[in-house]
Amino acid sequence: MPDAAMADLSTSEWTEVSKQRALVYGWFSTLYAGEIPKDVLASYLAGEDAPFTAFSVLGLDAEVQRIQAGIEALRDVDHAHLELAADFAQMFLMDAKAGALPYASVYDADEKRLYGPAEARMQSFLAGASLAVQDEFKEPADHLAVYLAVMARITEEQAQATDIVAAARDQLAFLEDALLTWLPSFNEANQEASPRYDVYPALAALLIAVVKLDAGFIREVAEHSSPVNAS
């Protein structure tokens, strides 16, 4: 995610930044959609295929170092991908007491239950946008991976927008109304959990730092009153 100082963007800069942001949201979505495969974990241990350098450039050194340390702790572990899969199950597939369920409804202030009002709102949003959760992803619509995938898609689709301010307002509304209303509580639950390895709590800390940074950037763009420069 770019620095807020980049809010005065040309259309070509907006396009490039949007593509980068879409990749980041897509990366996070994949990590919450299912267990990390053996080959992907191997690539992370080799220092490949993860946008950690980009996050460090944004000033998120502490968050990056934490998740890298969590991954590094798996280097000499037998069947490391299975150990991490067990942590994934504990964190996201069991119960709220043992982990941090990745559903917005669980963190609703009034009705903390699966398939609550947040799930209905997300279903309605997806239908209005002519989107749907893939059949093979057998999870409620208010799963974190779905929100992140939607944000990736919106960002990618609006990369070519000529009205950058309007596009930024749409994205900011989604971040603030659909994601940031419960992501802090999800992160807190992650930090209170005790999986064997720190990968997923560290991932949640990195995610919320990135989303807050991105929301700040998008807010600057959305509130920018002067026209952008065409290029």
Residue pairs with C-beta under 8 A, 6 or more apart in sequence:
1 20
1 21
1 24
1 58
1 210
1 213
1 214
1 217
2 17
2 20
2 58
2 217
3 58
3 217
4 216
4 217
4 220
6 13
6 17
6 217
7 217
7 220
7 221
7 224
8 224
8 226
8 228
8 229
9 17
9 164
9 221
9 228
10 228
10 229
10 230
10 231
11 162
11 164
11 228
11 229
11 230
11 231
12 231
13 231
14 159
14 161
14 164
14 167
14 228
15 159
15 160
18 155
18 156
18 158
18 159
19 156
19 159
20 54
21 155
21 214
22 152
22 153
22 155
22 156
22 159
23 51
23 152
24 51
24 54
24 152
24 210
24 214
25 148
25 149
25 151
25 152
25 155
26 148
26 149
26 152
27 50
27 51
28 148
28 203
28 207
28 210
29 145
29 146
29 148
29 149
29 152
30 145
31 203
32 92
32 102
32 143
32 144
32 145
32 148
33 137
33 143
33 145
33 149
34 88
35 81
35 84
35 85
35 88
35 89
36 44
36 81
36 84
36 85
36 88
37 81
38 81
40 49
41 71
41 74
41 80
41 81
41 84
43 49
43 50
44 50
44 71
45 71
45 72
45 74
45 75
52 64
52 67
52 68
55 63
55 64
55 206
55 210
56 64
58 210
58 213
60 206
60 209
60 210
60 213
63 202
63 205
63 206
63 209
64 206
66 198
66 202
66 205
66 206
67 198
67 199
67 202
67 203
67 205
67 206
69 198
69 202
70 197
70 198
70 199
70 201
70 202
71 199
73 197
73 198
74 80
74 83
74 84
74 197
74 199
77 83
83 196
83 197
84 197
84 199
86 196
87 195
87 196
87 197
87 199
87 200
88 200
90 98
90 99
90 193
90 195
91 98
91 99
91 100
91 190
91 193
91 195
91 200
92 99
92 100
92 101
92 102
92 200
93 99
95 101
96 106
96 189
98 193
99 189
99 190
99 193
99 195
100 186
100 189
100 190
100 192
100 193
100 200
100 204
101 114
101 189
102 143
102 144
102 145
102 186
103 114
103 118
103 119
103 140
103 142
103 143
103 144
104 118
104 119
104 122
104 142
104 144
104 147
104 178
104 181
104 182
105 111
105 112
105 113
105 114
105 115
105 116
105 117
105 118
105 119
105 140
105 142
106 112
106 113
106 114
106 116
107 182
107 185
107 186
107 189
108 116
108 117
108 118
108 182
110 117
111 117
114 140
115 140
116 142
118 142
118 182
119 140
119 141
119 142
121 142
121 178
122 141
122 142
122 146
122 147
122 178
123 141
125 150
125 178
126 132
126 133
126 141
126 146
126 150
129 150
131 150
131 153
133 139
133 141
133 143
133 146
137 143
137 145
137 146
139 145
139 146
144 183
144 186
147 178
147 179
150 174
150 178
151 171
151 174
151 175
151 179
154 170
154 171
154 174
155 171
158 167
158 170
158 171
161 167
164 221
164 228
165 221
165 222
165 224
165 228
168 218
168 219
168 221
168 222
169 222
171 218
171 222
172 215
172 218
172 219
172 222
175 211
175 214
175 215
175 218
176 215
179 211
180 211
180 212
180 215
183 207
183 208
183 211
184 208
186 204
187 204
187 205
187 207
187 208
190 200
190 201
190 203
190 204
190 205
191 201
191 204
191 205
193 200
193 201
195 201
